[in-house]
Amino acid sequence: MTTLDHPTSTRPIPNPEKSLITKLHMGTGMVVGAIFAFGTYFWLRSGQDMTVAHNVNKVLLISMFMWSLGFLIGIGAFIGPFRWLIGKDLTAEEQLYLAGDGQGVSRYFRYCTDHKVVGIQYLVGVMAMLGVGGTLAMMIRTNLISPGSKFVTPVIYNSLVGLHGITMIVAMIVVATGPFGNFILPIMIGARDMAFPRLNALSWWVLFTAIPVLCSAWFLGGIPTGWTAYAPLSVQAGPGMNAFVATIIIFAVSTAVAGANITATVVTMRAKGMKWNRVPIFVIGATISVALAIPAFPTFMVSMIMTALDRTANTTYFDAQFGGSGWLYAHLFWIMGHPEVYVILLPGVAALMEIVPVFVRKPLFSYNAAIMGFAGIAGLSVLVWAHHMYMSGWLPMLNGPFMITTEMISIPTGLIFLVILGTLWRGKPWMKLPMLGVYAFLWNMLIGGVTGVYLSDVPADNYLHGSMYVTAHFHYTLMGAALTGALAGLAYWFPKMTGRMLHERAGYISFWFVQIGFQVLFLGMFIAGAEGQPRRVADFSAMYKYSNMISTMGAYTIGIGMIVMLWAVIHSWRKGAIAPINPWGAKTLEWTVPFPVPLENFDELPVITSDPYGYGRSK
Amino acid sequence: MSADTQFHIHHDAPEVVGRRERLGVRLLIVADGAFVFGMIFSYFYLRNLNANGGWLPKGAHYLSAGTGWLVVAPLIIAALSHRMAEKNRDNFNVLSVVTLVSLLAGTYYQWHQLANMPFIVHDTGIFEGSYASMWLLIAGANMFHFLLGSFIALGLVVRARRVQIDPILQTWRLRTAGSWFTWIAISGIACALTTTFVR
């Protein structure tokens, strides 16, 4: 069916008889999860007055968590820890079975510990999430095609905005570190696997359990708060808000586990001779990104647990009448929320930095400056959160310091620009599909970055805050830069992940549709925002009708481009040209292993004797 | 936690796997530390803001400082007994049981506190201000630490009885568990200090 049908080994399939792990898969997980969820739901609701909002919230939230727990039990996620507890560790044969050795496509539906399988699971999952989020975006833009269009009701519009936002944020956080951080990164550093293979599988399947929870919001009245879920609005919102809260808590667990795993892998499992100044730049960017996520997301989790308790247990964290504060929520949210922007951005940018030297056949310009850029962005990103709160009235005397720290981020971002431009300088680029993403990034990030400076400026933000200008700005950074980087990464690493070349012509068509549509959509949105159109509002004044119509046309153009890309991926995966081991002539380690990549990646672990960007140097 | 089976597959030496696992646990401790930081930040924030005098409304009261320290005591005992067990392998069985029993006792006491907390205003069902709300969150975090600590301690007791704690090869495994026990004691102390002195 696909190239993934190939077994990864010619060894006999491990068959640890009588072991429970051979009987568990995604199907058993869903059955056990459903039993846990519905069992809990009907059991709890029987003793509750379900006309009281707190009781409804309590029953729903607990049922959602029980779904997640039940699924993980049903798929076998806890067999390892349980066996450790009773002193009977998994045998080597069971470990091999868990690694999916020789199991073909079925391993993608099991609790498989092979990092390549987890990478593909993330890739498919991310594409599905981007598809859902993108469809929601099309619906939002359709409603905004003209004043008073009434494509959806204002209540549904609010839900569309909330669901689009959180779906895309979750998808974008894992869009590069999920597929490439799991599949490619361990091979890039010359490791046989991730540091903690079972935790690796856990991070994916925990995230997977969050997807149905988030989808359930549709049937529970939606998420009317936008993705920021500001309190006390989120505390007062209907039952759909429980899905948001549960999703974030589950996702934060997945992120912490994945972050610890990737960081430990890179720190402790690099090949012999791979000193820190020989580590591929994608590995550096992805590691800084996930390391930044480790402390960032738990604070978001605190805010969500507080929201859950306010909604279910009558606590008063965010209720000013009883000593709470909405500002507290904003702090906890943005202490995570701004670093999260860079958690999204850095891996995509790092993927592009990996691509440029390969296609220009020049060493990466100033590798150290690139690392300083990444480190500077990560360091400053934790000191800027309150620029999201200039207009909230919280401690105006601190607006100035936060404005300065925010504007300082331009410096390390500029370094990253210089590294890419310096690598391109006087080069003769090999204009293949991945390379187009580099130029798109430079353009989009320039606009996203410059418009961000205005928003970091207190007087300008006074006018622009809460307008479509903000929406356009962060789409230029997150979609225009980070997603563009991730798509370029997909085009670049597709041959290694699937064994086939991505359909080049379809890729070009998709690229131009997406990039032209993107400029039309968001430049139109900048105009509407600068003229004062508020964001997250279902209808608008007739004075904005042209800019909105133009934006919606741009959105449809993006939609066409993304459908073409989806076709290209599916078609290429099934019937694409067979890829050679190293189609781009790159020097990093992932291009030295064959497809299918062997279970332990390397027969003999490599020894590194030079940096990975030695293009054009005499031997 | 079962890295010796990975050892068979990946051919890595136990001390290499140990270094890796310790780093992994410490990174997870960083994540948990950020969570604890978020709680303590919130405690300070709401205390200092005291919106509408709602931190501790009229008629409400603080829990005695001793209550918080009674919860922390088993965490400290568990961390110390585990450290002693690491260094005194002859008495490992006894000391690992001490670790487990102290954590189970702490779990029970924390559950008892949560089940009998004197905060809810019964006619409205609303918590008595933000101090009471913060106390609930901190107690819940302690409960999570107790449960996870008890799980690890139980595993060590069982494995010790099955003579699976090899004194030479698996020092790293005990050190990894010790990192967690030490962290939850530090976290408990930080929370108790906060609730004792910030009133």
Interface residues (C-beta under 8 A of the other chain):
Chain A: H54 G80 P81 R83 W84 L85 I86 G87 D89 L90 T91 A92 E94 Q95 L96 A99 R192 D193 A195 F196 P197 L199 A256 V257 G259 A260 N261 T263 A264 V267 T268 M269 A291 I294 P295 A296 F297 P298 T299 M301 V302 S303 I305 M306 L309 A313 N314 T315 T316 Y317 A320 Q321 F322 G323 G324 S325 W327 L328 H331 L332 I335 E600
Chain B: M1 S2 D4 T5 Q6 H8 I9 H10 V16 R19 R20 E21 L23 G24 L27 L28 V30 A31 D32 G33 A34 F35 F37 G38 M39 F41 S42 Y45 L46 L49 N50 A51 N52 G53 G54 W55 L56 P57 I120 T124 G125 I126 F127 G129 S130 Y131 A132 S133 M134 L136 L137 G140 F151 L154 G155 V158 R159 R161 R162 Q164
